[in-house]
């Protein structure tokens, strides 16, 4: 357990984190629904269902976030774990681009390339961190 995080403080941090996430997602989805439907009466009939869905989602997420705040930050990754993360992310990028080509128009859009490049940059960052940590341990010996 994290010494600086009391149960009360973890509860309020988790409540604010989950509450803001649910509020943000609700706002975005209502905005998109209004943008594409143009029929607010249909949304007025649907709001109780949406409230239940978002509240259930928040209630399911809350215990996980609360436990995470209580436990404190996770231990840092080892160089091997960084390399494994980089490998999985690179494999995901390759699979993502292959699926885009198979299901799309045989031409990958600029948004798909942007998503792939962001994921690939995350994989490269994991490799950079692995090399940095490996260099730190070799200097310490």
C-alpha positions as CSV (number, residue, x, y, z in Angstrom):
1,X,0.0,0.0,0.0
2,X,1.2,3.5,-0.8
3,X,2.0,5.4,2.4
4,X,0.9,8.7,1.1
5,X,-2.5,7.4,-0.1
6,X,-5.1,6.8,2.6
7,X,-8.3,4.9,1.9
8,X,-10.3,8.1,2.0
9,X,-8.0,9.9,-0.3
10,X,-7.9,6.9,-2.7
11,X,-11.7,6.8,-2.7
12,X,-12.1,10.4,-3.6
13,X,-9.4,10.2,-6.3
14,X,-11.0,7.1,-7.8
15,X,-14.4,8.8,-7.7
16,X,-13.2,11.9,-9.5
17,X,-11.3,9.8,-12.1
18,X,-14.2,7.5,-12.9
19,X,-16.8,10.3,-12.6
20,X,-15.0,12.6,-15.0
21,X,-14.4,9.8,-17.5
22,X,-18.1,8.8,-17.4
23,X,-19.2,12.5,-17.7
24,X,-16.8,13.1,-20.6
25,X,-17.9,9.9,-22.5
26,X,-21.6,10.8,-21.9
27,X,-21.1,14.3,-23.2
28,X,-19.2,13.1,-26.3
29,X,-21.8,10.4,-27.1
30,X,-24.8,12.7,-26.6
31,X,-23.1,15.3,-28.8
32,X,-22.5,12.7,-31.6
33,X,-26.0,11.4,-31.2
34,X,-27.5,14.8,-31.6
35,X,-25.2,15.6,-34.5
36,X,-26.2,12.6,-36.5
37,X,-29.8,12.0,-35.4
38,X,-31.3,15.5,-35.6
39,X,-34.3,14.1,-33.7
40,X,-34.1,15.0,-30.0
41,X,-37.5,13.3,-29.2
42,X,-35.8,10.0,-29.9
43,X,-33.0,10.8,-27.5
44,X,-35.4,12.0,-24.9
45,X,-37.0,8.5,-24.9
46,X,-33.6,6.9,-24.8
47,X,-32.0,8.8,-21.9
48,X,-33.0,6.3,-19.1
49,X,-31.2,3.5,-20.9
50,X,-28.1,5.7,-21.5
51,X,-28.0,6.7,-17.8
52,X,-28.2,3.0,-16.7
53,X,-25.4,2.0,-19.2
54,X,-23.1,4.8,-18.0
55,X,-23.8,4.3,-14.3
56,X,-23.2,0.5,-14.6
57,X,-19.9,1.2,-16.5
58,X,-18.8,3.6,-13.8
59,X,-19.7,1.2,-11.0
60,X,-17.8,-1.6,-12.7
61,X,-14.7,0.6,-13.2
62,X,-14.6,2.2,-9.8
63,X,-13.2,-0.8,-7.8
64,X,-10.4,-1.3,-10.2
65,X,-9.4,2.4,-10.1
66,X,-9.7,2.5,-6.3
67,X,-7.4,-0.5,-5.9
68,X,-4.9,0.9,-8.2
69,X,-4.8,4.2,-6.3
70,X,-4.4,2.3,-3.0
71,X,-1.6,0.1,-4.3
72,X,0.4,3.0,-5.5
73,X,2.5,3.1,-8.7
74,X,3.6,-0.2,-10.3
75,X,7.2,-1.1,-10.2
76,X,9.3,0.1,-13.2
77,X,9.6,-2.3,-16.2
78,X,12.8,-4.2,-16.7
79,X,14.6,-3.9,-20.1
80,X,13.3,-7.4,-21.1
81,X,9.7,-6.3,-20.3
82,X,10.2,-3.1,-22.4
83,X,11.4,-5.2,-25.4
84,X,8.4,-7.5,-25.0
85,X,6.1,-4.5,-25.0
86,X,7.8,-3.1,-28.1
87,X,7.4,-6.5,-29.9
88,X,3.7,-6.7,-29.1
89,X,3.0,-3.1,-30.2
90,X,4.9,-3.6,-33.4
91,X,2.9,-6.8,-34.1
92,X,-0.3,-4.9,-33.4
93,X,0.7,-2.2,-35.9
94,X,1.4,-4.8,-38.6
95,X,-1.9,-6.6,-37.9
96,X,-3.8,-3.3,-37.8
97,X,-2.4,-2.2,-41.2
98,X,-3.1,-5.7,-42.7
99,X,-6.7,-5.6,-41.5
100,X,-7.1,-2.1,-42.8
101,X,-5.9,-3.2,-46.2
102,X,-8.0,-6.4,-46.3
103,X,-11.3,-4.8,-45.1
104,X,-10.7,-1.4,-46.6
105,X,-10.3,-0.2,-50.2
106,X,-6.8,-1.6,-50.6
107,X,-5.6,1.9,-49.8
108,X,-4.9,3.0,-46.3
109,X,-6.2,6.4,-45.3
110,X,-4.1,9.1,-43.7
111,X,-5.9,8.6,-40.4
112,X,-5.0,4.9,-40.3
113,X,-1.4,5.8,-41.1
114,X,-1.5,8.3,-38.3
115,X,-2.8,5.7,-35.8
116,X,-0.2,3.2,-37.0
117,X,2.7,5.7,-36.7
118,X,1.6,6.7,-33.1
119,X,1.6,3.0,-32.1
120,X,4.9,2.5,-33.8
121,X,6.4,5.5,-32.0
122,X,5.3,4.0,-28.7
123,X,7.0,0.7,-29.6
124,X,10.2,2.7,-30.5
125,X,9.9,4.5,-27.1
126,X,9.9,1.1,-25.3
127,X,13.0,0.1,-27.2
128,X,14.7,3.4,-26.3
129,X,13.8,2.9,-22.6
130,X,15.1,-0.7,-22.7
131,X,18.4,0.5,-24.1
132,X,18.7,3.3,-21.6
133,X,18.0,1.0,-18.6
134,X,20.4,-1.6,-20.0
135,X,23.1,1.1,-20.3
136,X,22.4,2.2,-16.7
137,X,22.9,-1.3,-15.3
138,X,26.1,-1.9,-17.3
139,X,27.6,1.4,-16.0
140,X,26.7,0.4,-12.4
141,X,28.7,-2.8,-12.6
